[in-house]
Amino acid sequence: MAPRRIVRVVLPAAIVLIWLVIGGLTGPLSGKLSTVTTDDASAFLPQSAESTRVAEELPAFTDTGYFPAIVVAEKSTPMTDADRDFVVGAVAPLAGTEGFGGQFSPALPSADGEAVQLFVPVSTEAKPKDQIAELTDALANPPPGVSVAITGPAAQAADLSNAFAGIDGILLLVAGAVVLLILIVVYRSPILPFVVLLSAIFALALASGVVYGLAKAGVLELNGQSQGILFILVFGAATDYALLLVARYREALADEPDARDALRTAWRATIPPITASAATVILGVLCLLLSDLNSNRSLGPIAALGIAASFLASITFLPAMLALIGRSAFWPRVPDTEGGSAHRIWQRVAAFVARSPRRVWAGTLVVLVIGAAFAPAFRSDGVSTDDFFLGEAASVTGSEMHARHFDAGSGTPTWVTVNQDSATTVADQIRAVDGVAAAEVLADDRGPVTHDGRRAVQVTLSDDPDSLAAQDTIVDIRSTAHAVPGADALVGGGTAVDLDTRISARHDRNLIIPVVLLVVLAVLIVLLRSLLAPLMLLATTVLSFGTALGVAALLFNGPFGFPGADPVVPLFAFVFLVALGIDYNIFLMTRAREEAQRHGTRDGMLRALTSTGGVISAAGLVLAATFSALAVIPLLFLAQVAFLVAFGVLVDTLVVRSLLVPALTLDVGPRIWWPGRPDASSPGGPSADQPAR
């Protein structure tokens, strides 16, 4: 076989075969990712957090191998002995079985006599949803008039696990279906959409396999939200890169009679922008390594691995498949050298921008600024744990029932560890804090439990331990306990973990956002060999984020009725919007720079807008649609991130990249490349490149 034949047929076939092997080895691991995830909030805290230090001390005082499920039964009239006996008798057979502790508490009556509560220890090593399901089945037939619910930390963990259960199935199904539908509309071909989708699937298989191995080895922490974001990022990025390559391939086919020569031309032309795009996103998400929260810190490399896998699949598997299929990939609308590649709609858009660029960018800027003006109304101070869920959650229903009859904090204590000589004083001081129902030094039959000169104070809060009011009480408890001389007091427990998570998230937001901006700016400067253009692109992308945040504030506070947002929501939205949104400007400006070298900045920008308009809009639509798929997971955090990123991407692609950036470039003229100057020296170059008015 001739060497040219080997390169043109055997090499692409070998690349496809390699990816088939990779898919066969790593594909099954994507379904196993949920087996190496953890959604325990305390596991994500930094070692410096006060609640983490308490968690390290607590095993010396109490068995931390279990966390409580609280069984609550209520009745509109006083509970009878038979009612209480039902609760105890129904769950008693589970004591000591797999996943449960060996001793359940007795049924403790409420002060009003209309309810009882019973504490069931659930192993932290077990899958809580299995144990909660067993408890639910055991309590399925209460006496007439008695309502039973299960709440507490174990029940919340079970609800989180159930919420994330759809990631392996429905999230992938929805994301894949949405991407396929958009590709069919874009390409109007029964072949090419499946080739592109297959490229994304192989990328996901590779990323999932690597992440699974690292998570199983304990190198990184994987949780449900990171798993969901990984799936969406890979689908969105792989499809975006594929759209860019295929669009350039279609253009080349209009000039090249040989399909493989056209593919080679397209591949060489798209490697720089795709590489720059992938590098920007990877460096952007790796800024999350600066996070105080272990969960955020792990998301950085997880997302980076997903983007890297998308990049590899898009520049190897996809072109190999296109090389084997040739022009037939576009059937029945096979491009040939007789037709042009310009899109009529984008020719009109380019002409509209060219007629009066200053009016276009000024008008666009006003609209975006109006939207961004509402950004300060975005509430991201945190939400109650009960508000994490969209729709009904069994643990929330149980929490409401529990709060009607008991001190809300019973069963979910706050722990304070102190030096032994100060334990009684600290307990007395804490007992006087508003929001504290009880505070007692932990004791057994021999007296206060002491370990290495330390004792533990068990505190019961009056408010729901998952509420923001309870977190405010933790702040007061810490102020009180820290003020006791020589106590060396540390305050922890579930509510303190939630508080420390909020504090760390705010720290992350304030630190990471500026770093991401600097990293993205540096990449743009290197890519465009300019200072002015990168500053303009970054400013417009940040403005689109502000607009998305402002519109979200109006909708979240109004029609959506959301109670607020976690501090990490705007951080995640910013990282993904800036890192991903700048991609579309990279695709546009690298093409504009390329065209400017031959035709000057003005004509170069108009040619770039015309030729890339369709593909970038399709890419933005794909990314927005895939992120929107996150909303199928019934969690407030993911729904908010999904909206912010999806809406922000649409603003970026349809407004900023289509109107604002081209109009600004035309108005500024060749100076946009300062201090570089890529303009052509031909008569069609600089002389025709006066700033447009």
N, C-alpha and C positions, 0 to 999 in steps of 0.2 A: 504494500500500500504506500502510495506517495506520501512524503512528509506533510504536504498541504492537506491531503485527505485526513491524515491523523489529527492534525490540529482542528480541522473543521467538523469532524464527526466523532472521532474517538475521544478527544479531550472533553467535549461537552457531555458525552455519554458517561464518561468516567466521573465527572463532577456530580451528575445527577445520581449515579450509583452510590457515591460517597454520602450524599445527603439522605438517600434511602436507608443506608446503614445507620447514620446518625439518628434519623427519625425512629428507626426500629429499636435502637438502644435506649434513647432518651424519652421517646413519646410516652411510653407507659408510666414514666415517673411524674408526668404532669398531673395524673390522677392521684398520685400519692403525696402531693405537696401538703394536703390537709393533715396528713399523719405526722408532719414535723412542724406544725404551726403551734404557737402558744398565744393565747389571748389574755393572759394574766397581767393586769396593768402593772403590778409591782415588779414584774420581771423586766420592764422596760425602763425603770428609773435609773438615773445615774448613781454611782456609788456614793457620791457626795450628798444625796438627798437624805434629809433627817429621817424620813419614814423607812428608807432602805437600811439605815443603821439600826433602827429599832427592829426591823425584820431579822437582822443578823443576831440580835440579842434574844429575841423572843423565844426561840426553841428551848432555851434553858428554863423558861418559866411555864410554858404551856405547849401542848402538842400541836405543832404547826403543820403536821402532815394531813390535817383535815380542815375543811372550812364548812361553815354551817349552811344547811338548808333549813328554813323556818317554815314549818307547817302551821297554818293559821286556819282555825274554824270559827265561824261566827253564826249567830242566830238572832232573830229580832226579839226573842224573849230569852230569859236566863237559860244558860246551858244546863242540861241535866247530867246526872252521873252516866247515863247511857250514852249521851252524846260524847262525853269525854272519853268513855271507855272505847267508843268506836275509833277515835283518833289514835289512841295508844295501841289498841289491838290490831288496827289495820297495818301499821308500820312496824310493829314489833318483830314479825318474822324476818324483816330485812336486816336487823341488827347483826353485825358480824359477817354478813355476806360480802361478796366481792364489791369493792368500791365504797363500803360503808364502815363506819367505826363500830366497835362492839357494844357501845352503851349509848342509848338515846336518852334524852331528858324526859322527865315526866310531863304530863300535860299541865301547863301553868295557866291558871285562870286570870282573866283581866279583872280590873277593879270594878267594872260595871257588871261582871258576871255573864256577859253575853258573848264571850269569846274565850278560846284557849289557844296557846301557842306551844309548839314542841320543837326542840332543836335536834336536827339530825346531822351528825358529822359525815361529810362526804370526802373521800380521799382526794387529795390534790394530784395524785398520780393517775386517777381514773378520768374517763370522759364524762363530765358532769351531766351532759344531756341524757346519758344512759341511766344514771342514778335518778335524775329528776323524772324521767319517764316511768321508772319503776315505782317511785313514790306516787306519781299521778295515777297510775293504774291501781295501786293498792287503795287509794282513797276515792275511787271512782263512784262508789255507791253510799254516800253518807245518809244518815237518818233524815226523815222529812223535816224541812225547814232549816237544815244546816247547810251552809256554804263553806267549801274548803278551797284554799289556795296555797301556793308554795312560793316563798320569796327568799330573800337573803342572798349572800354572795354566790352560793352554788347555783341557785336558780338563775341569777343574772348571767353567770358563765354559760349556763345551758342555753339561754336565749341568744347570747352572742354566737355560740357554736351553731345554733339552728339558723341564725341569720346568714352566717358565712357558708352554710351547707350548700347554697346554690352556686357557689363560685365555680366548682368543677363542672357543673352541668349547665344551668340556665344562663349564667353569665357568658360562657363561651358560645353557647348556642345563639343567644341574642346578638352578641358582637359579630360572630361569623355570618349570621343571616343578614345583618345590616350591611356589613362590608360587601357581601356577595351581591346584594340588591343594588347598591350604589355602583359597583363595578359593571354590572350588567347594563345599567342605564348609561354609564359613561362610554363603555366600549361597544354596546349593542352587538355582542358576540357571545356565542355559547362556549367558546374555548378559552379565550384570554382571561376572563374573570376567575376561572377555576385554577389557572396556572398561577395567577397572582395570589389567590387565596392559599394555594398549596405552599407557596413560598413563605407566607406568614405562619402557616401551621408548622412548617419545619423549623422556622425561627423560634416559635414558642416551645417546640419540643426540646431544642438545644438549650434554651434559656432555663426551662423548667428542670431539665436534668442536672445542669450545673448548680442551680439554686438548691435543689433537693439534696445533692451531695454535700454542699457547704452547710446547709441547715442541719442535716443529720449528724455531721461531724462537729456541730457546735460552733462553727466559725462565725455564723451570723444567726440572728434571731429573725424568724419568719412569723408574721401574724396574718390574720385574714385580710386586713386592708392592704398590706403589701402584696399579698398574692393576687388580689383583685386588680390592683394597679399594674402589676407586672403583666398580667394577661392583656389588659387594655393597651398598655404602652407598646407591647410587641405587635399586636394586631394593627394598631394605628400607624406606628413608625414603619413597619415592613411594607404596609400598603402604600404609604406616602412615598417611600423610596422607589417602590415599583412603578407607581404612577409617573414619577419623574423620568425614570429610565424608558418606560414604554412610550411616553410622549415624544421623547427625543428620538427614539427608534422610529416612530411613525414619521417624524419629520425627515429623518435620513432616508427612509424608504422612498420618499418623493423625489430624491435626487440620485439615489444609488440603485442601479438595476440589480445588483447582487445583494441579497438580503443579509448575508453574513458580513459583508463589508459595511453595510448600513448599521448593523448591530455593533460592530467594532467602533465605528465612528460615534455612535450614541453612547456606548459604554465609556469611551475615553472622555467624552464631553460631560458626562454626568458624575464621574468619579469625584472630581473636586467639590462640587456643591454637596453631594451626598456625604462625602467624608467630613466636610466642614460642619454639616448639619448634625451628623452623629457625634462628632467631637464636641460640639457645643452642648448638646443635650447631656452627654456623658459627664462632661466637666461640670455642668450645671447641677445635675442631681448628686454628683459626688460631693458637692458643698454640704449636703446633709450629713456628711461625716463629722461636721463641726457641731452637730446637735448634742444637747445634753441628754436627750431621751434615747435610750437604746433602740426603741422601735423606729424612730426617725433615722437614726444613724445607720441602721441596717437597711432601710429602704434605699439609701443612696447606692450602695453596690448592687442591690437587687435590680433596681431600675437600670443602672449602667450595664449590667449583664444582659438585660432584655434588649436594650438599644444596640449593643454590640452584636448580639445574635441576629437582630433584624438587619443590621448593616451587612453582615457576612452572607446571609441568605440572599439579600437583594443584589449583591455584586457578584455572586457565584452561581447559586442554584437558578435564579430567575434568568440571567442571560444564557446559561447553558440550555435551559428548556426552550428559550426563544430561538437559540441557534439550531436546535433539533427540529422545531416546528416550522420555522421560517415565516413567510408571509401568511401562511394558513392560520396563524394564531389570531389574525384579525377577521377571519371569515365570519359573516359573508361580505363585510365592507373592507376588502383587501386593498390597502393603499398601493398606488403605483406611481410611476414617474410622470404620469399625465396630469395628476391633480396637485393642487397646492395644499399647504398644511395650516395656513392662517385660519383663525376662527373668526367668523363674521361678527359675532357678538363682541369679542374683545377688540376687533378693529374699530367698532363704534365707540367702545369705552376709551380706547387710546385717542381717538379723534376728539371725544368730549373733553378729556383731560388736556389735550394739546391746545384747544381753542382758547382756554382761559385758565391756565394752571393756578394762578394766584387766587382766583375766586374759588376754584375747586378745593385747594388745600385750606383756605380760610373758612369756607363753609363747613367742610368736614371737621376741621378743628373745633369749631363752635359746638357742633353736635356732640363730639366726643367729650369735650370739657363739661358740657351740661350734664352728661351721664356721670362723669367722674366727680362732679360736685357733691353727689350724694354718698360717695364712698365713706366719709366720716360717720355716716349713720349705720354702717355695718357693725353689728354687735358681735364681738368675738372674745368676750371675757370668760367664756365657758358655759356649759350647761350641766344640769343635773344628770347623773347616770341614768335615771329613769327616762330622760328625754333622748337618750341615745337611739331609741328604737322608733321606727315609723310604723304606725298601725298598732295593733294590740300586742302586748308581750305579757306572758303569764307572770313573770316576776314583778312587773309594774302593777298588775292587778292585785297581786298578793301584798305588795308594799302598801297600797292604798287601804286594803282591808286591815292590815296590821296596824297602820297608823291610827285607825279609828278607835282602837281599843288599848294600845300599849304605848309605852315610851318608844318613839320611833327607832331609837338607837339600840334597843335591846336585841341581842343576838349578833350585832355587828359592832363590837366594842372598839373604842379608841384606847391605845396602850401608851402608857408613859413609863419609861424606864429611868430610874434615879439612883443616886447613891443611897445606901441603906439608911443612913442616919437622917436623911431628909424625906424619906418616903411619906411619913405621916403628915408632915407639914405641907408637902406638895399636894397630897390628896385633899387636905382641908382647904387649901387655897383654890384648887381646881373646882371643888364642890360649890364654891361661891360664884363661879363664872356663869353668866347668863347662857342658856342653851345646854347646860349640863344637868342631867337628871340624877346621876349618882357617880361617885368616885371612891373606890375602895382599894386598899393595898391588897394584892393577891396573897392569899394565905391557904394553908392546908391544915391538917390535924395538928401539926407541930408548931403552927404559927406562921408568920410571914415567910414567903418563899424567898430565899436569898441565894444569889449565885455571883461569885467573884465580887462580893461587896455591893452588888446591885439588887434592887427590888423593882417590881412592876406594879403600877397602879392601873386598874381596869376602870375605864370611864364609859358611862352610858350617856349618849346624847339625847336631848329632847326632840330634836328635829330628825327628819329622815336622813340617815347617814350618807345617802347618795345625793343630797341636795346641796345647792350653793350656800344655803343658810348654815348647814352643818360645817361646811368648809370655813365659813367665817368664824364659827365657834372654835375650830381648830387653831385659827390665828390667835384668838384670845387665850386659848389654853396654853399655847406656846409662849405667849408674852408673860403669862402668869407664872408658868413653871420655870422659865428661864430666869425669872427675876429672883427666885429663891436662892440665896447664897450657898455655894458648895453643893448644890443638888446635881449639877451636870445633867439636867433633865433633857430627855429626847422624847418627842411626841410622834407616834406612828399609828398604824392601823389602816383600815380600808379608806376612811375618809381623808386621812392625812396623805395617803398615796394619791388620791384624786387631786388634792390641793397641790402637792409637789409636782404632779404632772402638768397642771395648769401653769405653775410658775416656770417650769422648764420650757414649756411650749412658748411662753411669751419671750423668754430669753432666746430661744432658737429663732423666733421670728425676727427679732431686732438685730440679731447677729448675722443670720444667713442671707437675708434679702440683700443687704449691701454687698456681701461677698459674691453672690450670684451675678449681680450687676457688673462688678469689676471683671469677673471671669468671662462673661459673655462679651463685654466690651473688648477685652484683650483678644479674644478669638476673632472678632469682626475686624479689628485693626490689622491683624496678621493676614486675614483672608483678603480684605479689600485693599490693603496697602494704602490706607487712608485714615485720617482722623475725623474729618467732618462727617463723612457718610456713616461710620459706625455710631457716632454720637447721635445723629439724627434717627437712625434705625432703632437704637436703644430707647431713645426718648419716646418715639411713636409706639413702641411695644409696651412700655410702661404706662403710657396714656391709655392704651386699649385695656390693660389690666385694671386701671383705675375706673374706666367706664364699666367694665364687667362687674367690679366690686360695687359701684354705685347702683347699677340696675339690680344687682342681687339684693342689695340692702332694701330697695323699694319693694321687691317681691317677697323677700324672706320676712320682712317686718309686716307686710300687708297681706296680700292674697294667700301666700303659702302658710302664714301663721307660725313660722318657726320660732322657738323660744330663744334663739340666739345661736351662737356657733362656738366651737372649740377654737382656742387660739391657733391650733395647727392648721385649720381650714384655709385661712388666707396665705399661710406659708406654703402649703402644698400647691394651692392654686397659683401662687406667684412663681414658684420654681418651675412648674410644668408649663404655665402660660408663657413665661419669658423664654425658657429654654426651647419649647416647641414652637411658640409663635415667631420667634426670630428666624426659625427655619424658612418660613415662607419669604421673608425678606432676603434671606441668603439666596434662595432659589432665584428670586427676581433680580437682585443686585449683581450676582455673579454673571447672570446672563446679560444684564445691562452693561457691565464692564467689558464682557467679551465683545458685545456688539459695538460698544463705543470705540473700541480699538480700530474698527473698520469704518464706522459710520458717524462717529461723534456722539457726544453725550445725549443730545436731544433725540436724534433718530434712534440711537442705541436703546434708550429707555423705552421709546414707543414700540420698537421692534420686540424688546424683551417683554413688555406688558402684553402685547398681542400674542406672542408665541407661548408664554407661560401662563397666561390668564386662566385658561380652561383647566390645565392640569393642577395648578396651585389651588384653585377653587374646589376642584374635586378632592384634592388631598385634605384641605381644611374641612370639607364636609365629612370625609371619612373619619378624621380624627375627632371631630365634634360628635359624630354619631357613636363612635366606639366608646368615648368617655361617657356619653349619655347612658350607655348600657349599664354603667355602674349603679344607676338608680334602681335596677332590679333587686339589688341587695337592700333589704329594708332597714337601713341604718342612716341616721341623720347626717353623720359626717360624710359618708360616701355620696349621698344625694347632693349635698351642698358642693362638694368638690366637683362632682360630675357637672352640675349646672355652671359653675364658675368657669371651668376649663372649656366646656363645650361652647358656651356663649362667647367667651373671650376669644376662642379660636375663630369663630365665625366673624366677629368684629375685625380680627386681625386680617383674615383672608379676603373678606368681601368689602371692607371699608379702608383699613389702613394700607394694606398692600395694593389694593386696586385703585385707590384714589389719592390718599394722602401722600404716600411715599413717591409715586410717580410725579404728582403735581409739584411737590417740593423739589424734586430732582430737576424737573424742567425749569422751575423758577430760579434755582440757585445756579444751574448750568454747570460748566466744567469744573467750577470751584468745588463741587461736591466731592471730587476725588482728592482734594488737597490733603497732604502736600504732594501726592502722586498726580499723574496726568496720563491716563490710558488712552486719550483721544487719538484718532487717526490724524495723520499729517496730510492726508489727501484733501482735495477740494471739498469733499463731503464731510470733512472732519471739523476742526476747530472753527474754521471760518463760518460754518453753518451753525455753530453752537452758542449763539448768544443767549443769555437768560431769557426765558419766555415770560411774557407779561400777560 
